[in-house]
């Protein structure tokens, strides 16, 4: 807006960033104006989590991996808000993020804090007065902790030199107190502890599938309100072969219709037929390998090698390519049903045109 940047932000070329922070609702008269976006905590190693969520994590460029890391941190930080905005059966909750037990709550993985000197990420769009407020706030925090630190250091010195103090002069006692004060000040000048080197390795998952009672008082491994996964094919494919370790639910390939609510039994049949049709096609193409029930990436690797256009149409009527892995599994199940229906019609027409005498039973299935 005209000369706004040159007048009010004289020491940083960050006019757009300043406007962005203002639009976000941050208070330009407070230190919170320098808030950084959500990031993973320094003591948490996000690589195991990211490789579980994104099977191609190591195949993309380093720049894109940074984008993936930041956006994933934002999703984890806003988990409670997401749950209030989306219905419980939304396809998003069928992703690996919500079906894998990472043994650590999302709130302990990420944080969102105000920028401070020494942070790896730089806060842009910060006017000089906010930078001064940040430095003053940091200085105030350190000053407030000085009395406790000095008291603690003095107590340690007193315990170490207790015999000496019985015969020490006042000047010697003062020297020890001054040395304790200098020690505390040296710690506050920037000798901060480094970041922890990664998180502990994730333990192998142990599954304890619970049992539930259905409406007909029969045992089921699925809760009464369970619904089949919605959304793109990869989510449905992974749940068909892999455990939902977070909710202790088994792979859906082992589930029978009697374990579901009656109104979902037909949907389970369509779901299973589609998955088994893809498995058979994978075997025909020679890319099938039994996936690991505890590793979603092994199932996703198989799906990526299958040419699905051999099973369902790979182009639209206008000859535009269909991104089959981005389509809902219900759409693909419908395409598969249409294909089988047309094949049956075609066989019936060929049988009628062959002139077979149906009365004698020859050629009648």
ChimeraX attribute file (.defattr): number of C-alpha atoms within 10 A of each C-alpha:
attribute: neighborCount
match mode: 1-to-1
recipient: residues
	/A:1	5
	/A:2	6
	/A:3	8
	/A:4	10
	/A:5	16
	/A:6	12
	/A:7	9
	/A:8	12
	/A:9	18
	/A:10	13
	/A:11	12
	/A:12	15
	/A:13	15
	/A:14	16
	/A:15	19
	/A:16	12
	/A:17	14
	/A:18	20
	/A:19	11
	/A:20	14
	/A:21	18
	/A:22	14
	/A:23	10
	/A:24	9
	/A:25	9
	/A:26	15
	/A:27	13
	/A:28	16
	/A:29	10
	/A:30	12
	/A:31	21
	/A:32	16
	/A:33	24
	/A:34	26
	/A:35	17
	/A:36	18
	/A:37	17
	/A:38	19
	/A:39	20
	/A:40	22
	/A:41	18
	/A:42	16
	/A:43	16
	/A:44	17
	/A:45	17
	/A:46	18
	/A:47	14
	/A:48	12
	/A:49	16
	/A:50	18
	/A:51	13
	/A:52	17
	/A:53	18
	/A:54	15
	/A:55	15
	/A:56	14
	/A:57	17
	/A:58	12
	/A:59	9
	/A:60	9
	/A:61	9
	/A:62	11
	/A:63	8
	/A:64	12
	/A:65	16
	/A:66	11
	/A:67	11
	/A:68	14
	/A:69	17
	/A:70	15
	/A:71	15
	/A:72	20
	/A:73	23
	/A:74	17
	/A:75	16
	/A:76	21
	/A:77	22
	/A:78	14
	/A:79	13
	/A:80	11
	/A:81	10
	/A:82	13
	/A:83	12
	/A:84	9
	/A:85	8
	/A:86	12
	/A:87	11
	/A:88	12
	/A:89	15
	/A:90	13
	/A:91	17
	/A:92	18
	/A:93	18
	/A:94	23
	/A:95	21
	/A:96	21
	/A:97	20
	/A:98	15
	/A:99	21
	/A:100	23
	/A:101	18
	/A:102	17
	/A:103	11
	/A:104	10
	/A:105	10
	/A:106	17
	/A:107	14
	/A:108	13
	/A:109	18
	/A:110	22
	/A:111	18
	/A:112	15
	/A:113	12
	/A:114	14
	/A:115	21
	/A:116	18
	/A:117	11
	/A:118	9
	/A:119	10
	/A:120	8
	/A:121	12
	/A:122	13
	/A:123	16
	/A:124	19
	/A:125	20
	/A:126	23
	/A:127	20
	/A:128	14
	/A:129	14
	/A:130	17
	/A:131	16
	/A:132	12
	/A:133	16
	/A:134	21
	/A:135	15
	/A:136	13
	/A:137	14
	/A:138	13
	/A:139	12
	/A:140	12
	/A:141	11
	/A:142	15
	/A:143	12
	/A:144	10
	/A:145	11
	/A:146	16
	/A:147	13
	/A:148	12
	/A:149	19
	/A:150	19
	/A:151	15
	/A:152	14
	/A:153	17
	/A:154	19
	/A:155	13
	/A:156	13
	/A:157	15
	/A:158	16
	/A:159	10
	/A:160	11
	/A:161	13
	/A:162	11
	/A:163	10
	/A:164	12
	/A:165	14
	/A:166	8
	/A:167	9
	/A:168	11
	/A:169	10
	/A:170	9
	/A:171	9
	/A:172	13
	/A:173	14
	/A:174	11
	/A:175	11
	/A:176	15
	/A:177	18
	/A:178	14
	/A:179	15
	/A:180	21
	/A:181	18
	/A:182	13
	/A:183	14
	/A:184	20
	/A:185	16
	/A:186	11
	/A:187	12
	/A:188	16
	/A:189	9
	/A:190	10
	/A:191	9
	/A:192	9
	/A:193	7
	/A:194	8
	/A:195	10
	/A:196	11
	/A:197	10
	/A:198	13
	/A:199	13
	/A:200	9
	/A:201	8
	/A:202	12
	/A:203	8
	/A:204	7
	/A:205	14
	/A:206	10
	/A:207	15
	/A:208	11
	/A:209	15
	/A:210	14
	/A:211	13
	/A:212	15
	/A:213	14
	/A:214	18
	/A:215	12
	/A:216	8
	/A:217	8
	/A:218	11
	/A:219	15
	/A:220	17
	/A:221	19
	/A:222	23
	/A:223	17
	/A:224	14
	/A:225	9
	/A:226	12
	/A:227	15
	/A:228	16
	/A:229	22
	/A:230	18
	/A:231	20
	/A:232	21
	/A:233	20
	/A:234	22
	/A:235	23
	/A:236	22
	/A:237	23
	/A:238	26
	/A:239	24
	/A:240	23
	/A:241	23
	/A:242	24
	/A:243	25
	/A:244	26
	/A:245	22
	/A:246	16
	/A:247	16
	/A:248	18
	/A:249	21
	/A:250	22
	/A:251	18
	/A:252	22
	/A:253	16
	/A:254	9
	/A:255	17
	/A:256	14
	/A:257	14
	/A:258	14
	/A:259	21
	/A:260	22
	/A:261	17
	/A:262	11
	/A:263	9
	/A:264	15
	/A:265	16
	/A:266	11
	/A:267	15
	/A:268	19
	/A:269	12
	/A:270	16
	/A:271	22
	/A:272	18
	/A:273	15
	/A:274	22
	/A:275	19
	/A:276	13
	/A:277	14
	/A:278	21
	/A:279	19
	/A:280	14
	/A:281	18
	/A:282	20
	/A:283	13
	/A:284	11
	/A:285	13
	/A:286	11
	/A:287	16
	/A:288	18
	/A:289	13
	/A:290	10
	/A:291	17
	/A:292	13
	/A:293	18
	/A:294	19
	/A:295	15
	/A:296	26
	/A:297	21
	/A:298	18
	/A:299	24
	/A:300	18
	/A:301	15
	/A:302	16
	/A:303	21
	/A:304	12
	/A:305	13
	/A:306	20
	/A:307	16
	/A:308	18
	/A:309	13
	/A:310	11
	/A:311	18
	/A:312	18
	/A:313	16
	/A:314	15
	/A:315	13
	/A:316	9
	/A:317	7
	/A:318	6
	/A:319	8
	/A:320	9
	/A:321	12
	/A:322	13
	/A:323	11
	/A:324	20
	/A:325	15
	/A:326	11
	/A:327	14
	/A:328	17
	/A:329	24
	/A:330	18
	/A:331	14
	/A:332	21
	/A:333	19
	/A:334	14
	/A:335	16
	/A:336	18
	/A:337	16
	/A:338	13
	/A:339	15
	/A:340	12
	/A:341	11
	/A:342	11
	/A:343	12
	/A:344	12
	/A:345	12
	/A:346	12
	/A:347	11
	/A:348	12
	/A:349	11
	/A:350	11
	/A:351	14
	/A:352	13
	/A:353	9
	/A:354	10
	/A:355	9
	/A:356	13
	/A:357	11
	/A:358	12
	/A:359	8
	/A:360	8
	/A:361	9
	/A:362	9
	/A:363	13
	/A:364	10
	/A:365	5
